[in-house]
Amino acid sequence: MNAFWSYFWPPLGLGLIVGIVAGDIAFRGRFGRNAVLAIGVALSIALAALWHGPFGAADRFAAEIDRMVRVATVYNEIPEVTGHVHRGPLTRRVILSGPADDFQRGQLVEIIGEIPGVESVSWSAGSAGIPLIAEGAAIALLGFLFGLLVAYLRELRRRYNAEWNW
């Protein structure tokens, strides 16, 4: 499981599509350009939030990380140590708990840190980090900006080709 393919790819793609459509509408100049772009930004963020919550991507992502953490602790013969993804808000940080000596603690932090999709690992519930929904919204905005670039390049091509009407 890769965090990009399992969680971040759909918001990026949705933002790209919304950016292309909003850019096509805005660059033709029929409606207010700023209003269309603001609606496009809001729609991209809303689609990322829908993907995160009601469509269940965040729950699937957290369940998969929790499962992989459990597999890693059992494989390394430390089943009494438990780990889970930090929730409230959901982040990509794994919090470990249970009895372990100093060597096991250090090695488990390294091993679980190598799991794809895990940002950081710790034994205490300190600072939470960036919420997953905020990362998804940022990726959707990045896709929106790429979509605007594509729409702008398409508009430049259309205007250039409009000069050659002979």
Sequence and secondary structure as in RCSB ss.txt:
>XXXX:A:sequence
MNAFWSYFWPPLGLGLIVGIVAGDIAFRGRFGRNAVLAIGVALSIALAALWHGPFGAADRFAAEIDRMVRVATVY
NEIPEVTGHVHRGPLTRRVILSGPADDFQRGQLVEIIGEIPGVESVSWSAGSAGIPLIAEGAAIALLGFLFGLLV
AYLRELRRRYNAEWNW
>XXXX:A:secstr
  HIIIIIHHHHHHHHHHHHHHHHHHHHTSS HHHHHHHHHHHHHHHHHHHHTTT HHHHHHHHHHHHHHHHHHH
TT TT EEEE TTTT SEEEEES   HHHHHHHHHHHHTSTT  EEESS     S HHHHHHHHHHHHHHHHHHH
HHHHHHHHHHHHT   
